[in-house]
Amino acid sequence: MHPYKSLPDKAFWRPSVAELNAFEVNNLWSPKFKIKPDSKVATYGSCFAQHIGNALQDRGFNWFITEQPIVGLPPEFTKKYNYNIFTSRTGNIYTTSILKQWVSWASGEATPPDEYWEANGRIFDPFRPTVEPEGFESIEEMRMAREETIKRFKQSIVESDFFVFTLGLTESWVNIEGGYEYPLCPGTVQGEFDPAKHVFVNQDFPTVRNNLQNAILAMRSLNPRLRFILTVSPVPLTATASGEHVVLATMYSKSVLRAVAGLMEQTRRFIDYFPSYEIINSPVFKGAFFEPNMRSVSAYGVRFVMDTFFQSLKEKYGDLIVEDVDAKAAQASADVVCEEELLGAFGGGQ
């Protein structure tokens, strides 16, 4: 008798993969936590994180939005001005270091730098460069708007039951003088690039792990009952400043992020990992979930991932009401705001 004798089918490739149609592969996730329809779920992270919030809402769950659109804003402008994209109006949080940066502002451990960017008489927030497409009228307005988001970000930590974070990148741009990080390289969308102070850092495993661990522990100090679900974005990099081919840079980045997420899930009882990355990128599915550019995840792929998420919850906990989502809703949920995609314009597009 040896340990392999008592393992379930999912532990072996032949019965759980080779003998099945790819779309019959199951048991990919056994959720640690029961998410009830009324549980408050905050969502942040890379572009793919937006699908989770949309899917929660589409299926009748409580996607916890703490920063609501301003009164009188027409519905068609909601997404343009970055409302109802994440739980608060942070914009994309691609790296664990930027997550830690936001948490430090929310906890009061640090204050945002005084830096601002100006273009055509308008003011842009270096840490949310796309949330106001035409910019702010004044520095004061920019800072007041950011303070409101910090307040609402803190609210999402303090009041949520679950915090879903999608890890997106290891590549980052840092102000070497101030020791803080930008979500996008200065000069690409707004601002001016200064090689003397804007430094590229491709974060390694210890850096990503330490930043994520410190951010999560700081959030738990604000809300000891907060539980986390980590995912890794399956979307490849639009561009890389690493010097490597973008394919190699993508594999490095996603491998580090996946390893960190796995370690955190294995060592912390209040952290779970959901395999959206594996579902989209595994060779088992033969790239079927990508659009022809092999980067954008199709509406069908998004729906398959989200169906797996909710079906896994239902199979384990049994009494959840999981509403069906029609094709039109799935397509709408597949449309996301992705700041990193703007980098593609500098290399001839995608």
KAJOVEN-V709560 format. One record per pair of residues at least 12 apart in sequence whose ideal C-beta (glycine too) atoms are under 6 Angstrom apart, sorted by the first residue. I is the first residue (numbers start at 0). J is the second residue. Records with the same first field share a line. If there is no record, write none. Layout:
I = J ; J
//
This chain:
9 = 26
16 = 283
21 = 283 ; 284
27 = 274
28 = 273 ; 274 ; 311
30 = 311 ; 312 ; 315
31 = 271
32 = 226
33 = 316
34 = 312
36 = 59 ; 60
37 = 61
38 = 160
39 = 61 ; 63 ; 159 ; 160
40 = 55 ; 62 ; 63 ; 161
41 = 63 ; 86 ; 155 ; 159 ; 162
42 = 85 ; 86 ; 163
43 = 85 ; 92 ; 164
44 = 92 ; 164 ; 165
45 = 91 ; 93 ; 165 ; 167 ; 232
46 = 335 ; 337
47 = 165 ; 232 ; 234
48 = 165
49 = 84 ; 335
50 = 301
51 = 163
53 = 332
54 = 305
57 = 324 ; 328 ; 332
58 = 309 ; 321 ; 322
59 = 322
63 = 86 ; 159
64 = 86
65 = 86 ; 87 ; 151 ; 154 ; 155
66 = 87 ; 88 ; 151
68 = 82
81 = 130
84 = 336
86 = 155
87 = 148 ; 151 ; 152 ; 155
88 = 130 ; 148
90 = 127 ; 130
91 = 338
93 = 167 ; 168
94 = 168 ; 171
95 = 207 ; 210 ; 211
96 = 180 ; 210
97 = 180
98 = 214
99 = 210 ; 213 ; 214
100 = 180
101 = 152
102 = 214 ; 217 ; 218
104 = 149
105 = 149 ; 152 ; 153
106 = 217
112 = 177 ; 179
115 = 138
116 = 189 ; 190
118 = 189
121 = 134
122 = 134 ; 135 ; 138 ; 141
123 = 189
124 = 141 ; 145
125 = 181
128 = 183 ; 188 ; 189
129 = 338
156 = 218 ; 221 ; 222
157 = 221 ; 222
161 = 226
162 = 225 ; 227
163 = 228
164 = 229
165 = 230 ; 232
166 = 231 ; 256
167 = 232
168 = 252
169 = 201 ; 202 ; 252 ; 255
170 = 201
171 = 200
172 = 184 ; 197
173 = 198 ; 200
174 = 196
175 = 196 ; 198
176 = 196
183 = 338
185 = 197
188 = 341
199 = 240
201 = 241
204 = 255
207 = 255 ; 259
208 = 259
226 = 269
227 = 270
228 = 271 ; 273
229 = 260 ; 272
230 = 273 ; 275
231 = 256 ; 257 ; 260 ; 276
233 = 275 ; 276 ; 279 ; 280
235 = 249 ; 294
236 = 248 ; 249
237 = 339 ; 340 ; 342 ; 343
238 = 342 ; 346
260 = 272
275 = 304
278 = 304
279 = 296 ; 300
288 = 300
292 = 349
298 = 329 ; 330 ; 333
301 = 333
302 = 329
309 = 321
//
